[in-house]
Amino acid sequence: MKKSVKRTFITGLIGISIYSMGIHSAQAAPSPHTPVSNDPSYHSESSVTYDPNVMSDQNGAYAKAFRGTGKGSGSVQGEKTVKTAPAKSPYSIKSVIGSDDRARVTNTTAYPYRAIVHISSSIGSCTGWLIGPKTVATAGHCIYDTSSGSYAGTATVSPGRNGSSSPYGSVKSTHYFIPSGWRSGNTNYDYGAIELSEPIGNTVGYFGYSYTTSSLVGTSVTISGYPGDKPSGTQWQHSGSIAISETYKLQYAMDTYGGQSGSPVFEQSSSRTNCSGPCSLAVHTNGVYGGSSYNRGTRITKEVFDNLTNWKNSAQ
């Protein structure tokens, strides 16, 4: 009888152990923010790589902006202007809300507009913004097509493009990065980055970026990029304020259009952070949809911040 009880007790312990292992395995499921790349040799970081330009405080964390030299490096290639359609998007491109209040950026060699880039690839035409010497942040759907399950072909990136003029020439992409959550088309994870063949950011500069868990409602921001409904390759901007602040998205009434996907949603200056310059809070991704009257961008959360920082540092 005692042997039977002991055997039952041991069997129970084994069952509890297996059950506990099952719980542990479920908890260990990879995050949708787990980074993936078209580079098979890329290994994601489990923690943020050290970056002297990244600081944290009681509000969250921020990466500092850099103005660049503003002088041509002579190492980039001139660009042939090719008109391409806006990148395929899972959202509506109906993004002009009421009257069109966008203004053209006529001096694209001024900072930070020269750090905003026109992207042309097999997926289409998009916008991005430099976050380091060789790294561009953009929307996930600008570099990975969920309908075909494939990355874009080699992209041509033109900083500060102004119609047929590319004042800093153009550079080619070498690698793409996205979070695993975007491979399934989950719009909460619609962001990514492009590694470039040349450190053009040293010349044109790059944006700061930050995250906070606090509400951003009422924060004054600007969106600037390359919309497909305007003359090819021209940059347009609109300023306003954040209307709705969600965990994964920021919503706003600034006018945009297809082709502006990937644009920075940024503060021109801020007393809230110490970005030392323009500071992006989100990546613009889509126009009005789902009953909302606002356009939206993927909010820079801690996970997005960490990925952008690691992608930037992997390209050094």
HELIX and SHEET records of a PDB file:
HELIX    1   1 LYS A    2  GLN A   27  1                                  26    
HELIX    2   2 TYR A  113  ALA A  115  5                                   3    
HELIX    3   3 GLY A  140  CYS A  142  5                                   3    
HELIX    4   4 SER A  180  ARG A  183  1                                   4    
HELIX    5   5 THR A  187  TYR A  189  5                                   3    
HELIX    6   6 GLY A  201  VAL A  204  1                                   4    
HELIX    7   7 LYS A  302  SER A  314  1                                  13    
SHEET    1   A 7 PRO A  35  SER A  37  0                                        
SHEET    2   A 7 VAL A 171  PRO A 179 -1                                        
SHEET    3   A 7 THR A 156  PRO A 159 -1                                        
SHEET    4   A 7 ILE A 116  SER A 120 -1                                        
SHEET    5   A 7 SER A 125  GLY A 132 -1                                        
SHEET    6   A 7 THR A 135  THR A 138 -1                                        
SHEET    7   A 7 GLY A 192  LEU A 196 -1                                        
SHEET    1   B 8 VAL A  54  ASP A  57  0                                        
SHEET    2   B 8 GLY A  60  ALA A  63 -1                                        
SHEET    3   B 8 GLY A 208  TYR A 211 -1                                        
SHEET    4   B 8 CYS A 279  ASN A 286  1                                        
SHEET    5   B 8 PRO A 264  GLU A 267 -1                                        
SHEET    6   B 8 SER A 220  GLY A 225 -1                                        
SHEET    7   B 8 TRP A 236  SER A 245 -1                                        
SHEET    8   B 8 ALA A 103  ARG A 104 -1                                        
SHEET    1   C 6 VAL A  54  ASP A  57  0                                        
SHEET    2   C 6 GLY A  60  ALA A  63 -1                                        
SHEET    3   C 6 GLY A 208  TYR A 211 -1                                        
SHEET    4   C 6 CYS A 279  ASN A 286  1                                        
SHEET    5   C 6 ASN A 295  ARG A 299 -1                                        
SHEET    6   C 6 LYS A 249  TYR A 252 -1                                        
SHEET    1   D 2 TYR A 144  ASP A 145  0                                        
SHEET    2   D 2 SER A 150  TYR A 151 -1                                        
END                                                                             
